[in-house]
Amino acid sequence: MTDPLLDDIDLLADEEESSGDGQLYEHLRMEVDRGQVPVRIDKFMADHVQHSSRNRIQRAADAGFVHVNGRPVKSNYKVRPGDVVTLMLDRPHYDTTIEPEDIPLNVVYEDDQLMVVDKPAGLVVHPGVGNFHGTLVNAVAWHLRNTTSYDPNDPSVGLVHRIDKDTSGLLVVAKTPEAKTELGAQFFNHDTHRSYVALVWGNFSEDKGRIEGNIGRDPRDRQRMAVFTPGSETGKPAVTHYSVLERYGYVTLVECRLETGRTHQIRAHMKHIGHPLFADERYGGMEILRGERTASYKAYIQNCLKICSRQALHARTLGFRHPATGEQMDFTSSMPADMEELIDKWRKYVKSK
């Protein structure tokens, strides 16, 4: 088993969808040796499945994906000699080989160690269920197709971090294992600088603030993240700093700076404090959460949603130390056209009032 498969269990990306047909598909099969002493299945699988961890196996079991002799079991089940252990997922097992595809790529910086790209909204970052082609990774593979040292299927090179399908903005790609190791350490140690611009529902009583709360999979909706008490055993620690850029009465333009980089972090944290991102369907931002009850206001919001029909979130800045030279590298991405038009529409609305 490889990392991407377990990522499907534990870190289901925004763009990944299940098959939805109710059928389970076998992704892994192991028969327990005759001499095996009874041992918890989470420990057994963690010891036998490459690139896995006991915590991930426990999550898979809790979700009903771990079966023994054809039946789902919990993580405390003790395997016995002759047991047939299978990992059953609600999506077929596809070939995840990354092939180069000629997809437009906005490269804002490149050298022999890395490249920085500006991703448009709507482009999936990494192949996954429902999106095995046409991703940013396929585009990078095409761009570097003549670079013999770069293998898009080698996990020691490539994307250092990700952003959601419908989020636009900056990403860094490592061309060498050394670059990815060094950049990965900077992200892990929070030595990078990343800021996002977001349009969120509601006004703020303060000009800046800090959101802290563990982020983990929402038990009621596996494709959405939820915020849990800091320090709890559920989820992973996450901290977001925000500051108000402009106020439009019913919505606010904010800058968000990440201390950590969890899945859907800004989207989940903003919803948690009562300010879902505008047009963020998964987190309730498609609803009219603030404003008037008039037909004209409703029509105005619908027009806004036509302009920007995805979460209004843009990864505007990215800063890190160059993995080879140690030089500080800072990049800024211009606001995408849909968010620029949306913000301009709100500015005009405020002036009209």
Phi, psi and chi 1 to 4 in degrees:
 res  aa     phi    psi   chi1   chi2   chi3   chi4
   1 MET       -  146.7 -178.1 -177.9  -66.8      -
   2 THR  -112.6  169.6   60.1      -      -      -
   3 ASP   -55.9  -44.4  -74.0  -55.7      -      -
   4 PRO   -57.1  -34.4  -26.5   36.1      -      -
   5 LEU   -65.6  -45.3  177.9   55.8      -      -
   6 LEU   -70.2  -28.8  -74.2  176.2      -      -
   7 ASP   -63.7  -31.6  -76.7  -13.2      -      -
   8 ASP   -62.2  -32.8  -81.7  -14.8      -      -
   9 ILE   -78.1  -48.6  -60.5  170.2      -      -
  10 ASP   -95.7  -32.2 -169.7   31.5      -      -
  11 LEU  -129.7   53.6  -63.5  172.0      -      -
  12 LEU   -54.2  114.7 -168.0   63.3      -      -
  13 ALA   -71.1  161.8      -      -      -      -
  14 ASP   -55.1  -40.0  178.7   45.0      -      -
  15 GLU   -84.7   -6.4   58.8  -89.5   14.5      -
  16 GLU   -85.6  132.9  -64.8  174.2  -32.3      -
  17 GLU  -125.1  148.9  -54.2  -71.5  -12.5      -
  18 SER   -77.6  168.2   66.7      -      -      -
  19 SER   -67.5  -29.4   61.0      -      -      -
  20 GLY    77.3    4.8      -      -      -      -
  21 ASP   -97.2    1.9   58.1    8.7      -      -
  22 GLY    81.6   -7.2      -      -      -      -
  23 GLN   -86.6  147.3 -177.3  176.3   -9.4      -
  24 LEU  -107.1  144.8  -67.6  179.5      -      -
  25 TYR  -121.6  136.0  -58.7   84.4      -      -
  26 GLU   -77.0  126.0 -177.5  179.0  -56.3      -
  27 HIS  -112.8  -16.8  -76.1 -116.8      -      -
  28 LEU  -156.9  140.1  172.7   75.2      -      -
  29 ARG  -139.4  131.3  170.1 -179.9  -74.9 -100.5
  30 MET  -138.4  138.7  -64.8 -177.1  -65.6      -
  31 GLU  -106.1  130.0 -175.8  170.1  -13.3      -
  32 VAL   -72.5  132.4 -180.0      -      -      -
  33 ASP   -60.1  153.8  -66.4  -21.5      -      -
  34 ARG   -64.6  -28.8  -67.7 -177.2  177.5 -179.7
  35 GLY   -91.3    7.0      -      -      -      -
  36 GLN   -69.5  128.7  175.4   68.7   51.0      -
  37 VAL   -80.4  152.6  -62.5      -      -      -
  38 PRO   -57.2  131.2  -25.8   35.9      -      -
  39 VAL  -151.2  148.6   62.0      -      -      -
  40 ARG   -56.2  142.3  -76.4  174.5   56.7  113.5
  41 ILE   -67.8  -30.3 -166.1  166.8      -      -
  42 ASP   -66.1  -37.7   52.4   -7.5      -      -
  43 LYS   -70.9  -41.3 -175.9  178.8 -172.7  -52.7
  44 PHE   -59.3  -47.6  175.0   82.1      -      -
  45 MET   -71.3  -38.0  -68.1 -172.2   69.9      -
  46 ALA   -61.7  -33.1      -      -      -      -
  47 ASP   -78.2  -22.7  -69.8  -19.1      -      -
  48 HIS  -111.0  -11.7  -71.7   79.1      -      -
  49 VAL  -105.5  121.4  178.8      -      -      -
  50 GLN   -64.8  143.8 -172.7  179.8    9.2      -
  51 HIS    60.5   26.7  -56.4  -55.0      -      -
  52 SER  -109.9 -178.4 -176.9      -      -      -
  53 SER  -148.7  159.2   71.8      -      -      -
  54 ARG   -65.2  -37.4 -166.7  164.9  178.5  175.2
  55 ASN   -62.7  -42.6 -178.3 -102.0      -      -
  56 ARG   -65.9  -40.0  -73.1 -175.8  174.1 -176.7
  57 ILE   -62.9  -40.1  -64.1  -60.5      -      -
  58 GLN   -61.1  -42.2  -71.0  171.0  -10.6      -
  59 ARG   -64.1  -39.8  -70.3  172.2 -176.8 -114.8
  60 ALA   -63.4  -42.0      -      -      -      -
  61 ALA   -65.3  -42.4      -      -      -      -
  62 ASP   -61.3  -30.9  -70.1  -17.0      -      -
  63 ALA   -84.7   -0.6      -      -      -      -
  64 GLY    84.5   18.1      -      -      -      -
  65 PHE   -91.1  -18.8  -67.3  143.5      -      -
  66 VAL   -95.7  122.2  176.7      -      -      -
  67 HIS  -119.6  148.9  -70.7 -144.8      -      -
  68 VAL  -127.8  123.8  174.5      -      -      -
  69 ASN    53.6   37.4  -56.6  -34.9      -      -
  70 GLY    88.6    0.9      -      -      -      -
  71 ARG  -125.8  142.2  -66.2 -174.6  177.0 -176.3
  72 PRO   -67.1  143.0   22.9  -32.4      -      -
  73 VAL  -131.5  159.9  -62.2      -      -      -
  74 LYS   -87.3  169.1  -65.2  -58.8 -178.3 -178.3
  75 SER   -68.4  -16.5   55.5      -      -      -
  76 ASN   -90.2    2.0   61.8   -4.9      -      -
  77 TYR   -62.9  137.0  173.1   86.0      -      -
  78 LYS  -100.3  120.5  -69.4 -170.6  175.7 -178.4
  79 VAL   -70.7  151.4  -61.2      -      -      -
  80 ARG  -130.5  159.7  -64.7  169.9  175.2   79.0
  81 PRO   -52.9  133.2  -27.4   35.8      -      -
  82 GLY    90.8  -12.6      -      -      -      -
  83 ASP   -59.8  142.4  -83.0   -9.4      -      -
  84 VAL  -105.5  111.6  176.2      -      -      -
  85 VAL   -97.9  128.1  178.5      -      -      -
  86 THR  -130.7  148.1   54.0      -      -      -
  87 LEU  -104.5  115.2 -179.2   65.0      -      -
  88 MET  -113.6  119.8  -53.0  -67.1  -68.0      -
  89 LEU  -114.2  157.2  -60.0 -177.3      -      -
  90 ASP   -86.9   39.6   54.8   -7.8      -      -
  91 ARG  -155.6  144.6   62.2 -146.3   69.1  148.2
  92 PRO   -63.7  158.8  -18.5   30.9      -      -
  93 HIS   -87.7  109.0 -172.6   61.6      -      -
  94 TYR  -102.5  159.7  -70.1   97.8      -      -
  95 ASP   -73.9  118.6  179.5    7.9      -      -
  96 THR   -98.3   17.3   56.4      -      -      -
  97 THR   -60.5  130.4  -58.8      -      -      -
  98 ILE   -89.5  119.3  -63.0  168.9      -      -
  99 GLU  -105.7  141.7  -60.0  -69.0  -16.2      -
 100 PRO   -63.9  135.7  -20.4   32.7      -      -
 101 GLU  -134.4  137.0  -64.4  179.3   36.7      -
 102 ASP   -77.2   85.9 -172.1    5.0      -      -
 103 ILE  -118.9  133.5  -59.6  168.9      -      -
 104 PRO   -53.7  135.9  -25.6   34.7      -      -
 105 LEU  -135.4  124.0 -166.1   63.4      -      -
 106 ASN   -92.9   96.9 -177.8    8.0      -      -
 107 VAL   -93.2  118.1  179.2      -      -      -
 108 VAL   -96.8  -16.5  -61.1      -      -      -
 109 TYR  -159.6  145.2  174.8   83.2      -      -
 110 GLU  -157.1  138.2 -177.2  174.0    9.5      -
 111 ASP  -143.3 -165.7   60.9   25.3      -      -
 112 ASP   -76.2   -7.5   60.5  -11.5      -      -
 113 GLN  -104.5  -33.3  -64.3  -70.0  -45.9      -
 114 LEU  -157.6  171.1   59.2   90.7      -      -
 115 MET  -144.2  146.0   57.1 -167.7  -67.5      -
 116 VAL  -113.3  127.3  176.6      -      -      -
 117 VAL  -119.5  151.8  -61.3      -      -      -
 118 ASP  -108.2  104.8 -163.9  -15.8      -      -
 119 LYS   -84.4  132.3 -174.4 -172.1   84.3   69.3
 120 PRO   -78.3  155.7   30.1  -34.9      -      -
 121 ALA   -63.0  144.1      -      -      -      -
 122 GLY    97.4  -13.3      -      -      -      -
 123 LEU   -94.2  119.6  179.8   63.3      -      -
 124 VAL   -67.9  139.9  175.8      -      -      -
 125 VAL   -77.9  -48.0  169.6      -      -      -
 126 HIS  -131.4  142.4 -163.8  -79.6      -      -
 127 PRO   -54.8  139.3  -25.7   34.7      -      -
 128 GLY  -160.6 -178.3      -      -      -      -
 129 VAL   -56.8  125.2  174.0      -      -      -
 130 GLY    87.9  -11.1      -      -      -      -
 131 ASN  -143.5   67.7  -61.1  -77.2      -      -
 132 PHE   -88.6   -6.4  -74.8   94.9      -      -
 133 HIS  -138.8  166.2  -56.9  -77.3      -      -
 134 GLY    72.7   30.3      -      -      -      -
 135 THR  -104.1  170.8   73.6      -      -      -
 136 LEU   -60.5  -39.1  177.9   66.7      -      -
 137 VAL   -62.3  -39.6  167.7      -      -      -
 138 ASN   -64.3  -38.4  -62.4  108.8      -      -
 139 ALA   -65.3  -42.0      -      -      -      -
 140 VAL   -63.7  -40.8  169.8      -      -      -
 141 ALA   -59.7  -38.7      -      -      -      -
 142 TRP   -68.3  -45.1  177.1  -90.1      -      -
 143 HIS   -59.8  -35.2 -178.0   80.4      -      -
 144 LEU  -104.9   21.5  -61.3  176.7      -      -
 145 ARG   -62.4  -25.9   65.1 -168.4 -177.2  -78.6
 146 ASN   -96.3    4.1  -64.4  -37.9      -      -
 147 THR   -92.2   98.4  -55.4      -      -      -
 148 THR   -62.3  -25.4   55.6      -      -      -
 149 SER   -80.9   -8.7   60.1      -      -      -
 150 TYR  -102.1  117.2 -175.9   83.7      -      -
 151 ASP  -112.4  110.8  179.0    0.1      -      -
 152 PRO   -62.6  -16.2   23.8  -34.2      -      -
 153 ASN   -97.0    5.1  -67.1  -72.0      -      -
 154 ASP   -93.7  114.2 -178.7   -3.5      -      -
 155 PRO   -66.9   -9.9   23.2  -32.8      -      -
 156 SER   -80.9   -4.7   68.0      -      -      -
 157 VAL  -130.6  170.9  -64.1      -      -      -
 158 GLY   110.0 -151.7      -      -      -      -
 159 LEU   -59.6  133.9  -75.2  171.0      -      -
 160 VAL   -92.8  -28.1 -178.7      -      -      -
 161 HIS  -151.5  174.8   60.3  122.1      -      -
 162 ARG  -133.7  159.8  -56.6 -175.7 -173.6 -173.2
 163 ILE  -131.7  161.1   57.7  177.8      -      -
 164 ASP   -65.5  158.5  -62.7  -25.9      -      -
 165 LYS   -51.1  -48.8  169.5 -172.2  173.4 -176.8
 166 ASP   -95.4   17.1  -71.2  -35.3      -      -
 167 THR  -103.6  136.7  -61.2      -      -      -
 168 SER   -99.9  162.9   53.6      -      -      -
 169 GLY   130.1 -162.3      -      -      -      -
 170 LEU   -88.2  139.9  -62.6  169.0      -      -
 171 LEU  -140.5  150.1  -72.6  161.9      -      -
 172 VAL  -113.2  139.0   60.8      -      -      -
 173 VAL  -119.2  130.8  179.1      -      -      -
 174 ALA   -93.2  133.1      -      -      -      -
 175 LYS   -91.1  -20.2  -69.7 -175.0  176.6 -177.7
 176 THR  -127.1  155.3   68.2      -      -      -
 177 PRO   -59.7  -37.1  -25.6   35.5      -      -
 178 GLU   -64.4  -41.1  -65.1   77.0   15.1      -
 179 ALA   -65.6  -41.1      -      -      -      -
 180 LYS   -68.3  -38.6 -172.3  167.5 -174.4 -179.7
 181 THR   -62.4  -46.4  -62.5      -      -      -
 182 GLU   -67.8  -45.4  169.5   57.6   27.2      -
 183 LEU   -66.3  -39.8  -70.6  168.6      -      -
 184 GLY   -60.2  -38.3      -      -      -      -
 185 ALA   -65.2  -37.9      -      -      -      -
 186 GLN   -64.7  -41.6  -68.8 -176.0   42.7      -
 187 PHE   -65.9  -41.4  -84.5   85.7      -      -
 188 PHE   -65.0  -38.4 -179.8   80.3      -      -
 189 ASN   -89.0    6.6  -66.3  -38.4      -      -
 190 HIS    61.1   34.9  -45.1  -45.6      -      -
 191 ASP   -92.7   -1.0  -67.8  -27.4      -      -
 192 THR   -89.9  166.0   58.5      -      -      -
 193 HIS  -122.2  118.8  -55.4  -75.6      -      -
 194 ARG  -135.0  132.3  -72.9  178.5  -71.1  168.5
 195 SER  -133.3  146.0   72.5      -      -      -
 196 TYR  -122.0  152.3  -68.3   67.9      -      -
 197 VAL  -110.4  131.8  176.2      -      -      -
 198 ALA  -138.0  142.3      -      -      -      -
 199 LEU  -101.1  120.5 -173.6   70.8      -      -
 200 VAL  -121.8  156.8  -55.9      -      -      -
 201 TRP   -72.8  141.6  -79.9  102.8      -      -
 202 GLY    92.1  166.1      -      -      -      -
 203 ASN  -104.7  160.3 -158.2   -8.2      -      -
 204 PHE  -112.4  141.3  -70.3   80.3      -      -
 205 SER   -78.5  -19.9   58.0      -      -      -
 206 GLU  -117.2  166.5   65.6  -75.1  -18.5      -
 207 ASP   -90.7  -19.2  -70.6  -29.5      -      -
 208 LYS  -154.6  162.1   58.6 -179.6   58.5  177.9
 209 GLY  -166.6  176.1      -      -      -      -
 210 ARG  -131.8  131.1  179.8  179.6 -174.5  -87.9
 211 ILE  -113.8  124.4  -49.0  168.7      -      -
 212 GLU  -128.2  130.0 -179.4  176.2    4.3      -
 213 GLY   179.1  134.8      -      -      -      -
 214 ASN   -58.5  143.3  -73.7   15.2      -      -
 215 ILE  -117.2  128.0  -70.1 -178.4      -      -
 216 GLY  -148.8  172.9      -      -      -      -
 217 ARG   -61.8  133.8 -167.1   65.5   55.6 -172.5
 218 ASP   -71.2  119.1 -171.7  -26.0      -      -
 219 PRO   -63.4  -19.0   21.9  -32.2      -      -
 220 ARG   -92.6  -13.8  -65.1  169.0  -62.9 -178.8
 221 ASP  -153.8  101.6 -177.0  -11.9      -      -
 222 ARG   -67.2  -11.7  -63.9  -68.6  -62.3  170.7
 223 GLN   -99.0   11.6  -67.1 -179.2   -0.9      -
 224 ARG  -132.0  148.8 -172.2  171.6   64.2 -174.4
 225 MET   -97.9  152.8  -52.8  -56.2  -73.1      -
 226 ALA  -126.9  161.1      -      -      -      -
 227 VAL  -105.9  131.9  179.3      -      -      -
 228 PHE  -120.7  166.2  -58.9   90.3      -      -
 229 THR   -57.4  132.6  -55.6      -      -      -
 230 PRO   -56.1  136.0  -23.6   33.8      -      -
 231 GLY    86.2   -5.7      -      -      -      -
 232 SER   -76.0  168.6   70.1      -      -      -
 233 GLU   -81.8   -6.6  -65.1 -177.1   -2.2      -
 234 THR   -95.4  131.0  -54.6      -      -      -
 235 GLY    77.1 -175.7      -      -      -      -
 236 LYS  -119.8  144.8  -63.7 -179.1  178.9 -180.0
 237 PRO   -56.5  139.6  -23.8   34.1      -      -
 238 ALA  -149.0  139.3      -      -      -      -
 239 VAL  -134.9  129.3  176.3      -      -      -
 240 THR  -125.2  131.4  -57.6      -      -      -
 241 HIS  -105.1  137.4  -60.2  -90.9      -      -
 242 TYR  -132.7  153.2   66.8   88.4      -      -
 243 SER  -142.5  143.7   56.7      -      -      -
 244 VAL   -77.3  130.6  172.3      -      -      -
 245 LEU   -99.6  -47.8  -61.9  176.5      -      -
 246 GLU  -148.9  146.6  -66.0 -175.8   46.4      -
 247 ARG  -113.3  134.2  -59.4  174.2 -174.0  -90.1
 248 TYR  -122.5   23.7  -49.9  119.7      -      -
 249 GLY    84.9  -73.7      -      -      -      -
 250 TYR   -93.7  -17.2  -57.2  134.6      -      -
 251 VAL  -136.3  161.7  -63.7      -      -      -
 252 THR  -137.4  138.5  -55.9      -      -      -
 253 LEU   -91.5  122.6 -172.5   67.0      -      -
 254 VAL  -127.3  155.7  -63.3      -      -      -
 255 GLU  -104.1  133.3  177.8 -173.5   60.7      -
 256 CYS  -117.3  129.2  -63.9      -      -      -
 257 ARG  -113.6  131.3  -67.9 -178.1  -65.8  106.6
 258 LEU   -95.7  129.9  -61.1 -179.1      -      -
 259 GLU   -86.5  -35.4  -95.5 -168.9   38.9      -
 260 THR  -122.6  171.1   54.2      -      -      -
 261 GLY  -131.0   70.9      -      -      -      -
 262 ARG   -89.2  159.5  -51.4  -56.2 -178.0 -162.8
 263 THR   -58.0  126.4  -57.8      -      -      -
 264 HIS    59.6   27.6  -61.3 -173.7      -      -
 265 GLN   -56.9  -52.2  177.2  170.4  -37.0      -
 266 ILE   -65.2  -42.6  -66.8  173.0      -      -
 267 ARG   -62.1  -44.6  -60.1  166.4   67.0 -172.9
 268 ALA   -72.0  -42.3      -      -      -      -
 269 HIS   -64.6  -42.0  -93.5  173.5      -      -
 270 MET   -66.5  -39.2  -79.6  -64.4  164.8      -
 271 LYS   -63.9  -37.8  177.2  179.0  174.9   58.0
 272 HIS   -61.2  -34.5  179.6   65.4      -      -
 273 ILE   -96.3   12.2   64.4  170.7      -      -
 274 GLY    87.4   19.1      -      -      -      -
 275 HIS  -131.4   66.8  -63.1  -78.0      -      -
 276 PRO   -58.1  150.8  -21.5   32.8      -      -
 277 LEU   -65.1  140.2  -90.3   61.0      -      -
 278 PHE   -60.1  132.6 -171.0   85.8      -      -
 279 ALA    70.7   13.2      -      -      -      -
 280 ASP   -86.1   94.2 -169.9  -12.9      -      -
 281 GLU   -61.2  -41.2 -177.3  173.1   11.0      -
 282 ARG   -66.2  -27.2 -176.4  153.9  -71.1  167.3
 283 TYR  -113.0   21.6  -70.2   87.4      -      -
 284 GLY    86.6    7.4      -      -      -      -
 285 GLY   -78.4   -5.4      -      -      -      -
 286 MET   -82.7  -12.9  -80.6  -73.6 -168.2      -
 287 GLU   -82.4  155.9  -55.6  -65.7  -31.6      -
 288 ILE   -82.5   99.5  -59.8  178.4      -      -
 289 LEU   -93.8  -20.1  -58.5  178.1      -      -
 290 ARG  -142.5  151.0  -58.5  -72.3 -168.6  -78.8
 291 GLY   122.8 -158.4      -      -      -      -
 292 GLU   -91.4  165.6  -55.1  165.3   11.0      -
 293 ARG  -102.6   12.1  -62.9 -176.8  177.5 -178.9
 294 THR   -78.4  157.3   62.7      -      -      -
 295 ALA   -65.4  -35.4      -      -      -      -
 296 SER   -67.3  -37.8   60.7      -      -      -
 297 TYR   -68.8  -40.3  179.9   73.7      -      -
 298 LYS   -60.9  -42.2 -178.1  177.7  179.6  179.6
 299 ALA   -64.8  -37.2      -      -      -      -
 300 TYR   -62.4  -45.2  167.6   77.0      -      -
 301 ILE   -64.0  -40.6  -65.0  -61.1      -      -
 302 GLN   -61.4  -37.8  -67.8  -55.6  -44.3      -
 303 ASN   -66.3  -38.2  -73.4  -28.0      -      -
 304 CYS   -62.4  -41.1  -73.1      -      -      -
 305 LEU   -69.1  -26.8  -66.8  173.0      -      -
 306 LYS   -71.3  -35.1  -71.0  178.8 -178.7  178.0
 307 ILE   -67.7  -45.6  -67.8  171.7      -      -
 308 CYS  -132.0   96.5 -176.7      -      -      -
 309 SER   -95.3   13.2   58.1      -      -      -
 310 ARG  -126.3  168.0   49.6   96.4  176.7 -170.2
 311 GLN   -55.3  132.0   67.1 -104.0   15.0      -
 312 ALA   -79.5   78.3      -      -      -      -
 313 LEU  -141.6  128.2 -178.0   62.3      -      -
 314 HIS  -134.8  125.8  177.3   62.2      -      -
 315 ALA   -78.9   94.6      -      -      -      -
 316 ARG   -83.8  -40.9 -176.6  170.5   64.8  173.3
 317 THR  -125.7  151.9   69.5      -      -      -
 318 LEU  -147.4  126.3  174.0   63.3      -      -
 319 GLY  -135.3  139.3      -      -      -      -
 320 PHE  -160.9  167.0   53.4   84.9      -      -
 321 ARG   -87.7  137.5  -64.0 -173.5  -49.8  -82.6
 322 HIS   -60.9  130.5 -167.5  -80.1      -      -
 323 PRO   -64.4  -21.6   23.1  -34.5      -      -
 324 ALA  -101.9  -42.5      -      -      -      -
 325 THR   -96.8  -19.5   67.9      -      -      -
 326 GLY    80.6   -0.2      -      -      -      -
 327 GLU   -68.5  140.1  176.4 -171.8   -1.6      -
 328 GLN   -72.5  127.9 -179.8   63.6   32.2      -
 329 MET  -116.6  124.0  -48.1  -76.3  -73.6      -
 330 ASP  -129.2  133.0  -67.3  -66.1      -      -
 331 PHE  -130.4  147.9  -58.2   91.4      -      -
 332 THR  -132.3  134.3  -59.5      -      -      -
 333 SER  -108.1  135.1  168.7      -      -      -
 334 SER   -66.3  151.8  -60.2      -      -      -
 335 MET   -61.3  132.1 -165.9   80.4   78.0      -
 336 PRO   -65.6  157.5   23.1  -33.1      -      -
 337 ALA   -59.2  -40.0      -      -      -      -
 338 ASP   -67.5  -40.3   59.6  -13.7      -      -
 339 MET   -72.4  -35.8  -78.4 -173.1   62.6      -
 340 GLU   -61.7  -43.1 -167.5   68.2   63.6      -
 341 GLU   -67.9  -39.3 -174.4  177.1   -6.5      -
 342 LEU   -63.0  -46.1  174.5   64.9      -      -
 343 ILE   -64.3  -41.5  -68.1  166.8      -      -
 344 ASP   -62.5  -36.0 -174.3   59.1      -      -
 345 LYS   -65.8  -39.3 -169.4  172.7 -178.6   66.6
 346 TRP   -69.6  -36.0  -84.6  102.7      -      -
 347 ARG   -61.2  -43.5  -74.5  173.5 -179.9  151.6
 348 LYS   -66.4  -36.2  -68.9  178.2  179.8  177.2
 349 TYR   -62.9  -44.2  178.1   85.5      -      -
 350 VAL   -63.1  -42.5  171.0      -      -      -
 351 LYS   -64.0  -35.4  -71.2 -177.3  178.8  179.2
 352 SER   -69.0  -21.8   71.5      -      -      -
 353 LYS   -92.6      -  -67.3  -65.2 -178.2  179.0
